[in-house]
Amino acid sequence: TFTEGENGELTIDLQTSTMAACAPESLHDQFVLDLAGVASYLLQDGSLFAAIKYDTGIMEFAPAP
């Protein structure tokens, strides 16, 4: 889950994240590193777009059905 603060700060809750069932080739570590490197974000039509610093990519998150 994520929340947007009054000053535009974004907080992402990774409380439910676990590596207990992750295979050795899991992208978990890279995913968490990318989240830590988010430089800006956009909320559009219920989706979250997070731009990773140094123009290395954009992570897109859509609401669960």
Backbone as a printed PyTorch tensor [residue, N CA C, xyz], in Angstrom:
tensor([[[  0.8410,  -1.1860,   0.0000],
         [  0.0000,   0.0000,   0.0000],
         [  0.8820,   1.2430,   0.0000]],

        [[  0.2840,   2.3540,  -0.4020],
         [  1.0290,   3.6100,  -0.3740],
         [  0.1030,   4.7350,   0.0420]],

        [[  0.7040,   5.7870,   0.5790],
         [ -0.0430,   6.9860,   0.9380],
         [  0.7200,   8.2010,   0.4430]],

        [[ -0.0340,   9.2300,   0.1070],
         [  0.5460,  10.4940,  -0.3320],
         [  0.3260,  11.5160,   0.7690]],

        [[  1.4070,  12.1310,   1.2460],
         [  1.3280,  13.1050,   2.3200],
         [  0.9210,  14.4780,   1.8260]],

        [[  0.6760,  15.3800,   2.7580],
         [  0.2460,  16.7390,   2.4360],
         [  1.2730,  17.5040,   1.6070]],

        [[  2.5410,  17.2290,   1.8110],
         [  3.6020,  17.9430,   1.1000],
         [  4.0630,  17.2130,  -0.1550]],

        [[  3.2960,  16.2130,  -0.5900],
         [  3.6370,  15.4830,  -1.7990],
         [  4.5830,  14.3160,  -1.5960]],

        [[  4.9350,  14.0380,  -0.3260],
         [  5.8150,  12.8990,  -0.0980],
         [  5.0240,  11.5980,  -0.2320]],

        [[  5.6880,  10.5700,  -0.7060],
         [  5.0610,   9.2740,  -0.9340],
         [  5.6330,   8.2730,   0.0520]],

        [[  4.7550,   7.5450,   0.7280],
         [  5.1790,   6.5020,   1.6510],
         [  4.6500,   5.1740,   1.1410]],

        [[  5.5460,   4.2140,   0.9680],
         [  5.1650,   2.8840,   0.5000],
         [  5.3770,   1.9090,   1.6430]],

        [[  4.3400,   1.1330,   1.9650],
         [  4.3910,   0.1650,   3.0540],
         [  4.7690,  -1.2010,   2.4850]],

        [[  5.9440,  -1.6730,   2.8380],
         [  6.4020,  -2.9890,   2.3890],
         [  6.2410,  -4.0350,   3.4830]],

        [[  5.3730,  -3.7710,   4.4280],
         [  5.1940,  -4.6460,   5.5770],
         [  4.8400,  -6.0700,   5.1590]],

        [[  4.0920,  -6.2270,   4.0870],
         [  3.6900,  -7.5620,   3.6560],
         [  4.7390,  -8.2210,   2.7720]],

        [[  5.8220,  -7.5270,   2.4880],
         [  6.8930,  -8.0800,   1.6640],
         [  7.6820,  -9.1110,   2.4620]],

        [[  7.9500, -10.2380,   1.8480],
         [  8.7320, -11.2830,   2.4970],
         [  9.5830, -12.0040,   1.4710]],

        [[ 10.7200, -12.4920,   1.8940],
         [ 11.5710, -13.2850,   1.0130],
         [ 11.4420, -14.7680,   1.3410]],

        [[ 10.5370, -15.1310,   2.2410],
         [ 10.4150, -16.5160,   2.6840],
         [ 10.1780, -17.4770,   1.5280]],

        [[  9.3980, -17.0700,   0.5510],
         [  9.0690, -17.9570,  -0.5630],
         [  9.7850, -17.5640,  -1.8510]],

        [[ 10.7480, -16.6750,  -1.7700],
         [ 11.4330, -16.2000,  -2.9710],
         [ 12.4870, -17.1940,  -3.4330]],

        [[ 12.4690, -17.4600,  -4.7170],
         [ 13.4900, -18.3150,  -5.3210],
         [ 14.8050, -17.5380,  -5.3980]],

        [[ 15.9280, -18.2290,  -5.5240],
         [ 17.2260, -17.5410,  -5.5930],
         [ 17.3080, -16.5030,  -6.7130]],

        [[ 16.6000, -16.7170,  -7.8070],
         [ 16.6410, -15.7700,  -8.9240],
         [ 15.6050, -14.6470,  -8.7870]],

        [[ 15.0200, -14.5250,  -7.6180],
         [ 14.0150, -13.5000,  -7.3540],
         [ 14.5610, -12.0930,  -7.5980]],

        [[ 13.6780, -11.1940,  -8.0090],
         [ 14.0340,  -9.7910,  -8.2280],
         [ 13.7220,  -8.9280,  -7.0040]],

        [[ 13.4490,  -9.5580,  -5.8640],
         [ 13.0740,  -8.8420,  -4.6480],
         [ 14.0780,  -7.7500,  -4.2880]],

        [[ 15.3570,  -8.1010,  -4.2290],
         [ 16.3730,  -7.1220,  -3.8210],
         [ 16.4370,  -5.9510,  -4.7920]],

        [[ 16.3920,  -6.2300,  -6.0930],
         [ 16.4290,  -5.1630,  -7.0980],
         [ 15.1850,  -4.2940,  -6.9930]],

        [[ 14.0260,  -4.9170,  -6.7370],
         [ 12.7660,  -4.1940,  -6.5900],
         [ 12.8520,  -3.2020,  -5.4330]],

        [[ 13.3510,  -3.6510,  -4.2970],
         [ 13.4640,  -2.7800,  -3.1220],
         [ 14.4760,  -1.6640,  -3.3790]],

        [[ 15.5910,  -1.9750,  -4.0340],
         [ 16.5680,  -0.9370,  -4.3770],
         [ 15.9590,   0.1070,  -5.3090]],

        [[ 15.1970,  -0.3500,  -6.2950],
         [ 14.5530,   0.5890,  -7.2140],
         [ 13.5650,   1.4880,  -6.4760]],

        [[ 12.7970,   0.9220,  -5.5510],
         [ 11.8630,   1.7440,  -4.7700],
         [ 12.6070,   2.8100,  -3.9810]],

        [[ 13.7460,   2.4450,  -3.4200],
         [ 14.5350,   3.4090,  -2.6480],
         [ 15.1030,   4.5060,  -3.5350]],

        [[ 15.2110,   4.2460,  -4.8370],
         [ 15.7840,   5.2130,  -5.7580],
         [ 14.7720,   6.0230,  -6.5360]],

        [[ 13.5220,   6.0290,  -6.1060],
         [ 12.4940,   6.7930,  -6.8170],
         [ 12.7590,   8.2870,  -6.6470]],

        [[ 12.7830,   9.0000,  -7.7730],
         [ 13.0520,  10.4410,  -7.7620],
         [ 11.7730,  11.2620,  -7.8410]],

        [[ 10.7550,  10.7330,  -8.5110],
         [  9.4780,  11.4390,  -8.6320],
         [  8.3860,  10.4170,  -8.9020]],

        [[  7.1390,  10.8480,  -8.7430],
         [  6.0280,   9.9370,  -8.9940],
         [  4.8390,  10.7010,  -9.5400]],

        [[  3.9130,   9.9430, -10.1140],
         [  2.6880,  10.5040, -10.6690],
         [  1.5520,   9.5540, -10.3500]],

        [[  0.4490,  10.0880,  -9.8520],
         [ -0.7720,   9.3130,  -9.6620],
         [ -1.7090,   9.6630, -10.8040]],

        [[ -2.1300,   8.6450, -11.5720],
         [ -2.9850,   8.9020, -12.7290],
         [ -3.9630,   7.7500, -12.9000]],

        [[ -5.2440,   8.0790, -12.9250],
         [ -6.3060,   7.0890, -13.1360],
         [ -6.1840,   5.9010, -12.1840]],

        [[ -5.8270,   6.1540, -10.9420],
         [ -5.7340,   5.1040,  -9.9390],
         [ -4.4270,   4.3370,  -9.9310]],

        [[ -3.5500,   4.5990, -10.8850],
         [ -2.2520,   3.9250, -10.9440],
         [ -1.1530,   4.8460, -10.4290]],

        [[ -0.0920,   4.2370,  -9.9330],
         [  1.0780,   4.9600,  -9.4480],
         [  2.2310,   4.7000, -10.4080]],

        [[  2.8460,   5.7720, -10.8930],
         [  4.0210,   5.6850, -11.7530],
         [  5.1860,   6.2920, -10.9770]],

        [[  6.2200,   5.4980, -10.7290],
         [  7.3730,   5.9460,  -9.9520],
         [  8.6030,   5.9720, -10.8490]],

        [[  9.1800,   7.1600, -11.0420],
         [ 10.3630,   7.3190, -11.8900],
         [ 11.6200,   7.1280, -11.0510]],

        [[ 12.4510,   6.1940, -11.4610],
         [ 13.6910,   5.9000, -10.7560],
         [ 14.7530,   6.9110, -11.1900]],

        [[ 15.5430,   7.3900, -10.2350],
         [ 16.5520,   8.4130, -10.5380],
         [ 17.5140,   7.9560, -11.6310]],

        [[ 18.1430,   8.9240, -12.2390],
         [ 19.0870,   8.7380, -13.3480],
         [ 18.4070,   8.1860, -14.6000]],

        [[ 17.0850,   8.4070, -14.7280],
         [ 16.3340,   7.9460, -15.9010],
         [ 16.5420,   6.4630, -16.1830]],

        [[ 16.5890,   5.6530, -15.1340],
         [ 16.8190,   4.2220, -15.3270],
         [ 15.5380,   3.4170, -15.4890]],

        [[ 14.3840,   4.0530, -15.3390],
         [ 13.1380,   3.3330, -15.5590],
         [ 11.9790,   3.9320, -14.7990]],

        [[ 10.8060,   3.4200, -15.1080],
         [  9.5770,   3.8260, -14.4290],
         [  8.8660,   2.5680, -13.9610]],

        [[  8.5300,   2.5480, -12.6850],
         [  7.7710,   1.4330, -12.1200],
         [  6.2980,   1.8180, -12.1620]],

        [[  5.4570,   0.9020, -12.6130],
         [  4.0170,   1.1630, -12.6980],
         [  3.2810,   0.2130, -11.7640]],

        [[  2.4110,   0.7820, -10.9340],
         [  1.6150,   0.0060,  -9.9960],
         [  0.1420,   0.2910, -10.2620]],

        [[ -0.6350,  -0.7570, -10.4560],
         [ -2.0700,  -0.6250, -10.7080],
         [ -2.8260,  -1.1750,  -9.5030]],

        [[ -4.0330,  -0.6630,  -9.2640],
         [ -4.8300,  -1.1710,  -8.1440],
         [ -5.1520,  -2.6510,  -8.3290]],

        [[ -5.2360,  -3.3640,  -7.2280],
         [ -5.6330,  -4.7740,  -7.2800],
         [ -7.0970,  -4.8560,  -7.6970]],

        [[ -7.4380,  -5.8770,  -8.4560],
         [ -8.8550,  -6.0090,  -8.8930],
         [ -9.7810,  -6.2870,  -7.7330]]])
